[in-house]
Amino acid sequence: MSKIEVNAIEPQCGTTLTLGASGDTVTLGSGASQSGFGRTGTVDWDTTAKTASFTAVSGNGYFVNTTSGAITLTLPASPSAGDIVALKDYAFTFATNNLTVDGNGSPIGGVDGTQGPIYSTNGTSKTFIYVDGTKGWLVTNESTDTSQEVNPTYIVATGGTITCCGDYKIHTFTGPGTFTVCSVGNPFGSDTVDYLVAAGGGGGASQHSGGGGAGGLRFSSSTFTAPCTSAPRAGSALPVSATGYPITIGGGGAARPGAGSPSGACSQGNSGSNSSFSTITSTAGGGGGGYGGAPRWDGLPGGSGGGGGSGTPGGPGGTGNTPPVSPSQGNDGGDGAGAAEFSGGGGGGAGAAGANDSPTVAGTGGVGLQVNINGTGHYWSGGGGGGSELNVTGGNGGLGGGGGGGSMPAGTQGTGGGSALNPGADAVSGDGGAGGTNTGGGGGASGSNSKTGAAGGSGIVVIRYKYQ
């Protein structure tokens, strides 16, 4: 046997050095180690099965035996690019007793490694290679979705009235409060929330006038279910952090008593108040426009605009989505009529504008929208109906909590919006019907100056997230 002792071997010419000939085997002596060649993606397997939780060493593969109980494999701390660890279900018992892999402060598949993954399939075999600080450890022996490598975790929160629907938890606020996020999950469980924020509806005006506009309605895209006359308007789900989020619930605009005074002395109905959650604020519905010759009382702007009042000439409806947000939170109110009819326009609703007065019917409130965030298919934020005189029928409230408009002296009273949740009230003997409580519905207008324009409905905030 020949022996050569040197400190370095270099090629005589060029930069290529060949060890051995084709078909030869080059081996290292017992106990010797190599550097500079890099790994080929293989590991040295430890053939003594692990039966308790342990910390892995880079370059090793482990047979993990969970027959007696669940085990946690902790990956090496402060890893370097190219570090490698492999594992195999020794006894095909992962389905009975799971294996958890802890990233030991490094990400796994780009997600916080302290949260997963958990393996529960018998016979599982995985090879982890550390790449960098962004993705951390990646599984290289199969092309599975990263979500299958990370244990899903979920939002935990308190506040409001809590109900469950399938895998979702729902927090409903009908008054002020705080939505407190105790802990945030990850994208494979839940780290965002769906929301519905409805502001208080505007009140109807008195004396054959305009119905109140619905409170602004803002909601996230995954909660919308029903078609409507305009394109669905929805935002994105909101990311949350572990903190408290104050909830504001807007009240409906107060009722407007009949003035019982000469023409021109009436004013608009009262607008509602805003509702808010996190970065989402829904604007109050605008009050309905009152009867007037000079000056003329137009419908007020708001989340949805109030209907215009009657007069010489009739007043226009208020502008919806005021101030503007995108996606839009509501629609315009309808226009009121002149002296020939003496009837007001319908308040705007979340799903459609309020109707203009017609020769036989005061303006109908704009329809609301069905937003299925709480699993019940309720409609929200319908506009209030216009009030009427001279035997013209009062306007119906829009579906979603709008109140009906009153009619004088002998016309038919308008009916309240037909929402399943606290529907707006029917008009009675010339008084407008109130908007539904916690619907954001507009109030109905009255039929004469001795009757009352009704209050708008209060708002609501509903928050939903996956919890299991």
C-alpha positions as CSV (number, residue, x, y, z in Angstrom):
1,M,0.0,0.0,0.0
2,S,1.4,3.4,-1.0
3,K,1.0,6.4,1.3
4,I,1.2,10.1,0.2
5,E,1.4,12.9,2.8
6,V,0.6,16.4,1.5
7,N,-1.2,19.5,2.7
8,A,-2.7,20.4,-0.7
9,I,-3.3,19.0,-4.1
10,E,-3.7,21.3,-7.1
11,P,-4.1,20.6,-10.8
12,Q,-0.9,21.1,-12.9
13,C,-2.8,23.1,-15.5
14,G,-6.4,24.5,-15.6
15,T,-8.7,24.4,-12.7
16,T,-10.1,20.8,-12.8
17,L,-8.8,18.2,-10.4
18,T,-9.9,14.6,-10.8
19,L,-9.7,12.0,-8.0
20,G,-9.8,8.4,-9.2
21,A,-10.8,6.9,-12.6
22,S,-14.2,6.0,-14.0
23,G,-15.8,3.3,-11.8
24,D,-13.5,3.8,-8.8
25,T,-14.7,4.5,-5.3
26,V,-13.2,7.3,-3.3
27,T,-13.6,6.8,0.5
28,L,-12.7,8.8,3.6
29,G,-10.9,7.1,6.5
30,S,-12.8,6.0,9.6
31,G,-13.7,9.1,11.7
32,A,-12.6,11.5,9.0
33,S,-15.0,14.3,7.9
34,Q,-15.2,16.4,4.7
35,S,-15.9,20.1,4.1
36,G,-16.4,22.2,1.0
37,F,-18.2,19.5,-1.0
38,G,-21.7,20.3,0.4
39,R,-24.5,17.8,1.0
40,T,-26.2,15.8,-1.7
41,G,-29.6,15.9,0.1
42,T,-29.1,12.7,2.1
43,V,-28.8,12.2,5.9
44,D,-27.2,9.7,8.2
45,W,-30.0,7.7,9.8
46,D,-30.1,7.1,13.5
47,T,-31.4,3.5,13.7
48,T,-32.3,3.8,17.4
49,A,-36.0,4.9,17.3
50,K,-36.9,7.9,19.3
51,T,-39.7,7.3,21.8
52,A,-39.7,10.7,23.6
53,S,-39.5,14.3,22.5
54,F,-36.0,15.4,21.3
55,T,-33.9,18.0,19.5
56,A,-32.6,17.0,16.1
57,V,-29.1,17.5,14.8
58,S,-28.5,18.6,11.3
59,G,-27.4,15.8,9.0
60,N,-29.4,13.1,10.8
61,G,-32.5,11.2,10.0
62,Y,-34.7,9.9,12.8
63,F,-37.2,7.0,13.1
64,V,-39.9,8.3,15.5
65,N,-42.0,5.8,17.5
66,T,-45.2,7.4,18.9
67,T,-46.6,4.1,20.1
68,S,-46.6,5.2,23.8
69,G,-47.6,8.9,23.2
70,A,-47.3,12.1,21.2
71,I,-43.8,13.3,20.5
72,T,-42.3,16.7,19.6
73,L,-39.3,16.9,17.3
74,T,-37.5,20.2,17.7
75,L,-35.4,21.3,14.7
76,P,-31.8,22.7,15.3
77,A,-31.5,26.2,16.7
78,S,-29.7,29.0,14.7
79,P,-29.6,26.8,11.5
80,S,-27.4,27.6,8.5
81,A,-28.5,27.3,4.8
82,G,-28.3,23.6,3.7
83,D,-28.9,22.1,7.2
84,I,-31.0,19.0,6.8
85,V,-33.1,16.8,9.1
86,A,-35.3,13.8,8.1
87,L,-37.9,11.8,9.9
88,K,-40.0,8.6,9.5
89,D,-43.0,7.2,11.3
90,Y,-41.3,4.1,12.8
91,A,-44.4,2.2,14.0
92,F,-47.1,3.7,11.7
93,T,-48.8,5.3,14.7
94,F,-48.8,9.0,13.9
95,A,-52.6,8.9,13.4
96,T,-53.0,7.7,17.0
97,N,-50.3,9.8,18.6
98,N,-49.2,12.7,16.5
99,L,-45.8,14.1,15.8
100,T,-45.3,17.8,16.2
101,V,-42.3,19.6,14.6
102,D,-41.1,22.7,16.4
103,G,-39.1,25.2,14.3
104,N,-37.1,26.3,17.4
105,G,-37.4,30.0,16.5
106,S,-37.1,29.6,12.7
107,P,-40.0,29.6,10.2
108,I,-41.3,26.4,8.6
109,G,-42.6,27.0,5.1
110,G,-42.5,30.8,5.8
111,V,-44.8,30.5,8.8
112,D,-43.9,30.9,12.5
113,G,-42.3,27.6,13.3
114,T,-43.7,27.6,16.9
115,Q,-47.2,26.8,15.5
116,G,-46.7,23.6,13.6
117,P,-46.8,21.3,11.8
118,I,-48.5,18.4,13.3
119,Y,-48.4,15.1,11.5
120,S,-51.3,12.7,11.9
121,T,-51.0,10.3,8.9
122,N,-49.5,6.9,9.5
123,G,-46.2,6.2,7.7
124,T,-45.4,9.9,7.2
125,S,-41.8,10.6,6.0
126,K,-40.4,14.1,5.7
127,T,-37.1,15.8,4.8
128,F,-36.5,19.3,6.0
129,I,-33.8,21.5,4.6
130,Y,-33.1,25.0,5.9
131,V,-33.1,27.7,3.1
132,D,-33.1,31.2,4.6
133,G,-34.7,33.4,7.2
134,T,-37.8,34.1,5.0
135,K,-39.0,30.5,4.3
136,G,-36.9,28.8,7.0
137,W,-37.2,25.0,6.8
138,L,-38.8,23.6,3.6
139,V,-40.0,20.0,3.0
140,T,-38.2,18.7,-0.1
141,N,-39.3,15.1,-0.5
142,E,-42.8,16.0,-1.8
143,S,-44.5,18.9,-3.5
144,T,-47.4,19.4,-1.0
145,D,-49.0,22.7,-0.4
146,T,-47.3,24.6,2.5
147,S,-50.6,24.6,4.3
148,Q,-50.3,20.8,4.8
149,E,-47.0,21.4,6.6
150,V,-48.2,24.0,9.1
151,N,-50.6,23.4,12.0
152,P,-53.6,25.8,11.5
153,T,-54.3,28.1,14.5
154,Y,-57.3,30.3,15.0
155,I,-58.4,33.7,16.3
156,V,-59.6,33.7,19.9
157,A,-61.7,36.7,20.9
158,T,-64.4,38.1,23.3
159,G,-67.1,40.7,23.2
160,G,-70.7,41.2,22.2
161,T,-73.2,38.3,21.9
162,I,-71.4,35.3,20.7
163,T,-73.0,32.5,18.6
164,C,-71.6,29.8,16.3
165,C,-72.5,28.7,12.8
166,G,-70.6,25.7,11.6
167,D,-66.9,26.4,11.9
168,Y,-67.5,30.2,12.4
169,K,-67.9,32.2,15.6
170,I,-70.1,35.3,15.3
171,H,-69.9,38.4,17.6
172,T,-73.0,40.6,17.4
173,F,-73.0,44.2,18.9
174,T,-76.3,45.9,19.2
175,G,-74.8,48.6,21.6
176,P,-71.3,49.9,22.2
177,G,-68.7,47.5,23.4
178,T,-65.2,46.1,22.7
179,F,-64.2,43.3,20.4
180,T,-61.1,42.0,22.1
181,V,-58.7,39.7,20.2
182,C,-57.0,37.5,22.8
183,S,-54.7,35.7,20.3
184,V,-54.3,35.7,16.5
185,G,-54.1,32.5,14.4
186,N,-52.3,32.0,11.1
187,P,-53.4,32.1,7.5
188,F,-54.1,28.3,7.5
189,G,-56.6,28.7,10.3
190,S,-57.8,32.3,10.7
191,D,-56.1,35.7,11.1
192,T,-58.7,37.9,9.5
193,V,-62.3,38.7,10.3
194,D,-65.4,39.3,8.2
195,Y,-67.6,42.2,9.3
196,L,-70.9,44.0,8.8
197,V,-71.2,47.6,10.0
198,A,-74.6,49.3,9.6
199,A,-75.0,52.9,10.7
200,G,-78.3,54.3,12.2
201,G,-81.0,55.2,9.6
202,G,-82.2,58.7,9.1
203,G,-85.6,59.8,10.4
204,G,-88.6,60.7,8.1
205,A,-89.8,64.3,7.9
206,S,-93.3,65.5,8.7
207,Q,-96.0,66.9,6.4
208,H,-96.1,64.9,3.1
209,S,-92.4,64.7,3.0
210,G,-89.4,62.4,2.3
211,G,-88.5,59.1,4.0
212,G,-85.3,58.7,5.9
213,G,-82.2,57.2,4.2
214,A,-80.8,53.9,5.4
215,G,-77.6,53.9,7.4
216,G,-74.5,53.2,5.5
217,L,-73.8,49.5,5.1
218,R,-70.2,48.2,4.7
219,F,-69.3,44.5,4.8
220,S,-66.6,42.1,3.6
221,S,-66.9,40.1,0.4
222,S,-67.4,36.6,1.7
223,T,-70.6,37.6,3.5
224,F,-72.6,38.8,0.5
225,T,-75.3,36.4,-0.7
226,A,-78.3,38.1,-2.4
227,P,-78.4,39.7,-5.8
228,C,-79.5,43.3,-6.0
229,T,-80.4,46.0,-8.5
230,S,-76.8,47.4,-8.3
231,A,-73.5,45.5,-8.2
232,P,-72.6,44.0,-4.9
233,R,-70.4,46.3,-2.8
234,A,-68.0,44.5,-0.6
235,G,-64.6,45.1,0.9
236,S,-61.9,42.6,2.0
237,A,-61.8,40.8,5.3
238,L,-59.8,42.7,8.0
239,P,-56.5,41.5,9.5
240,V,-56.5,41.7,13.3
241,S,-54.0,41.8,16.1
242,A,-54.1,40.9,19.7
243,T,-55.8,44.1,21.0
244,G,-59.2,45.6,21.9
245,Y,-61.3,47.2,19.1
246,P,-63.9,49.7,20.3
247,I,-67.3,49.2,18.8
248,T,-69.6,52.2,18.1
249,I,-73.3,51.6,17.3
250,G,-75.1,54.5,15.6
251,G,-78.6,55.5,16.8
252,G,-81.4,56.1,14.4
253,G,-82.4,59.7,13.6
254,A,-85.0,60.9,16.1
255,A,-88.7,61.3,15.2
256,R,-89.8,64.6,13.8
257,P,-93.1,65.8,15.4
258,G,-95.6,67.6,13.1
259,A,-95.0,71.3,13.1
260,G,-98.6,72.3,12.8
261,S,-97.4,75.6,11.4
262,P,-97.8,77.5,8.1
263,S,-96.3,76.2,4.9
264,G,-92.6,76.5,4.8
265,A,-92.0,76.2,8.5
266,C,-91.2,72.4,8.4
267,S,-87.6,71.2,8.1
268,Q,-85.8,67.9,7.3
269,G,-86.0,64.8,9.3
270,N,-83.1,64.0,11.7
271,S,-80.1,62.1,10.4
272,G,-78.9,59.0,12.3
273,S,-75.4,58.4,13.8
274,N,-72.4,56.6,12.5
275,S,-71.3,53.0,13.4
276,S,-67.7,51.9,13.5
277,F,-65.3,48.9,13.9
278,S,-61.5,49.0,13.4
279,T,-60.9,51.0,10.2
280,I,-64.5,50.7,9.0
281,T,-66.9,53.6,9.6
282,S,-70.4,53.5,8.1
283,T,-72.1,56.9,7.8
284,A,-75.5,57.7,9.2
285,G,-78.5,57.7,6.9
286,G,-79.7,61.2,5.8
287,G,-83.0,62.7,7.2
288,G,-85.9,63.0,4.8
289,G,-86.7,66.3,3.2
290,G,-89.6,68.3,4.6
291,Y,-92.5,70.1,2.9
292,G,-91.7,73.7,1.9
293,G,-92.5,76.4,-0.6
294,A,-89.7,78.8,0.1
295,P,-87.3,77.6,1.2
296,R,-87.4,74.1,-0.2
297,W,-86.3,71.3,2.1
298,D,-84.2,68.7,0.3
299,G,-83.4,65.2,1.5
300,L,-80.2,65.2,3.5
301,P,-77.0,63.3,2.4
302,G,-75.6,60.4,4.3
303,G,-74.7,56.7,4.0
304,S,-77.9,56.6,1.9
305,G,-79.7,59.9,1.2
306,G,-83.1,60.9,2.6
307,G,-86.0,61.3,0.2
308,G,-86.8,64.8,-1.1
309,G,-89.8,66.6,0.4
310,S,-92.8,68.0,-1.5
311,G,-93.3,71.6,-2.3
312,T,-93.3,74.1,-5.1
313,P,-91.4,72.6,-6.7
314,G,-90.6,69.3,-5.0
315,G,-87.2,68.8,-3.5
316,P,-84.5,66.4,-4.7
317,G,-83.3,63.4,-2.7
318,G,-80.2,63.5,-0.6
319,T,-76.9,62.1,-2.0
320,G,-75.9,58.6,-0.8
321,N,-72.4,57.4,-0.1
322,T,-71.5,60.7,1.6
323,P,-68.7,61.1,2.4
324,P,-67.6,58.7,-0.3
325,V,-66.0,55.4,0.4
326,S,-65.0,52.6,-1.9
327,P,-66.8,50.2,-2.2
328,S,-69.9,52.4,-1.9
329,Q,-72.0,52.2,1.3
330,G,-75.4,53.4,0.0
331,N,-77.6,55.1,-2.6
332,D,-79.4,58.4,-3.2
333,G,-82.9,59.3,-2.0
334,G,-85.8,59.7,-4.4
335,D,-87.2,63.1,-5.4
336,G,-90.3,64.7,-3.9
337,A,-93.3,66.0,-5.9
338,G,-94.8,69.5,-6.4
339,A,-98.2,70.9,-5.3
340,A,-100.2,68.6,-7.6
341,E,-99.4,65.6,-5.5
342,F,-97.8,66.8,-2.3
343,S,-95.8,63.6,-1.6
344,G,-92.2,62.9,-0.8
345,G,-89.5,60.6,-2.2
346,G,-88.4,57.4,-0.7
347,G,-85.2,57.2,1.3
348,G,-82.2,55.5,-0.3
349,G,-81.3,51.9,0.7
350,A,-78.2,49.9,0.7
351,G,-79.2,48.0,-2.4
352,A,-81.0,50.6,-4.5
353,A,-81.9,54.3,-4.6
354,G,-85.2,55.5,-3.2
355,A,-88.0,55.9,-5.6
356,N,-89.3,59.2,-6.9
357,D,-92.9,60.2,-6.1
358,S,-95.5,59.1,-8.7
359,P,-99.0,60.5,-9.3
360,T,-100.5,57.7,-7.2
361,V,-97.9,56.6,-4.8
362,A,-95.3,58.4,-2.7
363,G,-91.7,57.3,-3.2
364,T,-90.9,53.8,-1.9
365,G,-87.8,53.3,0.1
366,G,-84.8,51.7,-1.6
367,V,-84.3,48.0,-0.9
368,G,-81.6,46.9,1.5
369,L,-79.1,44.1,1.0
370,Q,-79.1,40.5,2.2
371,V,-75.7,39.9,3.9
372,N,-75.5,36.4,5.3
373,I,-72.8,37.1,7.9
374,N,-74.8,35.6,10.8
375,G,-76.1,32.6,8.8
376,T,-79.7,33.8,8.8
377,G,-80.0,35.7,5.5
378,H,-81.3,39.0,7.0
379,Y,-81.7,42.1,4.9
380,W,-80.1,45.3,6.2
381,S,-80.4,49.1,5.6
382,G,-83.7,49.6,3.7
383,G,-84.9,53.2,3.1
384,G,-88.0,54.7,4.6
385,G,-91.1,55.4,2.6
386,G,-92.2,58.9,1.6
387,G,-95.3,60.5,3.1
388,S,-98.3,61.8,1.0
389,E,-101.4,63.9,1.0
390,L,-104.3,64.4,-1.4
391,N,-105.4,60.7,-1.3
392,V,-102.0,59.5,-2.7
393,T,-100.8,56.2,-1.2
394,G,-97.9,56.4,1.2
395,G,-94.6,54.8,0.1
396,N,-93.6,51.4,1.4
397,G,-90.4,51.0,3.3
398,G,-87.6,49.3,1.5
399,L,-86.9,45.6,2.3
400,G,-84.4,45.6,5.2
401,G,-86.0,47.6,8.0
402,G,-87.3,50.8,6.3
403,G,-90.5,52.2,7.8
404,G,-93.7,52.9,5.8
405,G,-94.8,56.4,4.8
406,G,-98.0,58.0,6.1
407,S,-100.8,59.2,3.9
408,M,-103.5,61.9,4.3
409,P,-106.4,62.3,4.4
410,A,-107.7,59.1,2.9
411,G,-104.9,57.4,1.1
412,T,-103.5,54.0,2.0
413,Q,-100.7,53.9,4.5
414,G,-97.3,52.6,3.5
415,T,-96.0,49.3,4.9
416,G,-92.7,48.8,6.7
417,G,-89.7,47.1,5.0
418,G,-90.1,43.3,5.1
419,S,-86.8,42.3,6.8
420,A,-86.8,39.2,8.9
421,L,-84.8,41.1,11.5
422,N,-87.0,43.7,13.3
423,P,-88.8,44.9,10.2
424,G,-89.7,48.5,9.9
425,A,-93.1,49.5,11.2
426,D,-96.2,50.2,9.0
427,A,-97.5,53.8,8.9
428,V,-100.6,54.4,11.0
429,S,-103.2,57.2,10.5
430,G,-100.8,59.5,8.7
431,D,-97.8,59.0,11.0
432,G,-94.7,57.4,9.5
433,G,-93.6,53.9,10.5
434,A,-90.3,53.6,12.4
435,G,-87.2,51.9,11.0
436,G,-86.4,48.4,12.4
437,T,-84.2,48.3,15.5
438,N,-80.6,47.3,14.7
439,T,-81.2,47.1,11.0
440,G,-80.0,50.6,9.9
441,G,-83.5,51.1,8.3
442,G,-84.8,54.6,7.5
443,G,-87.9,56.0,9.1
444,G,-91.1,56.7,7.2
445,A,-92.4,60.2,6.6
446,S,-95.8,61.5,7.7
447,G,-98.7,62.6,5.7
448,S,-99.5,66.0,7.2
449,N,-98.1,68.7,9.4
450,S,-100.1,67.3,12.4
451,K,-98.5,63.9,12.1
452,T,-95.0,62.6,13.0
453,G,-92.1,61.6,10.8
454,A,-90.8,58.4,12.3
455,A,-87.4,57.6,13.8
456,G,-84.8,55.7,11.9
457,G,-83.6,52.3,13.1
458,S,-80.4,51.9,15.1
459,G,-77.3,50.3,13.6
460,I,-75.4,47.1,14.3
461,V,-71.9,45.6,14.0
462,V,-71.4,41.9,13.3
463,I,-68.0,40.2,13.2
464,R,-67.3,36.6,12.1
465,Y,-64.2,34.5,11.9
466,K,-63.2,30.8,11.6
467,Y,-62.5,29.3,15.0
468,Q,-62.0,25.6,14.3
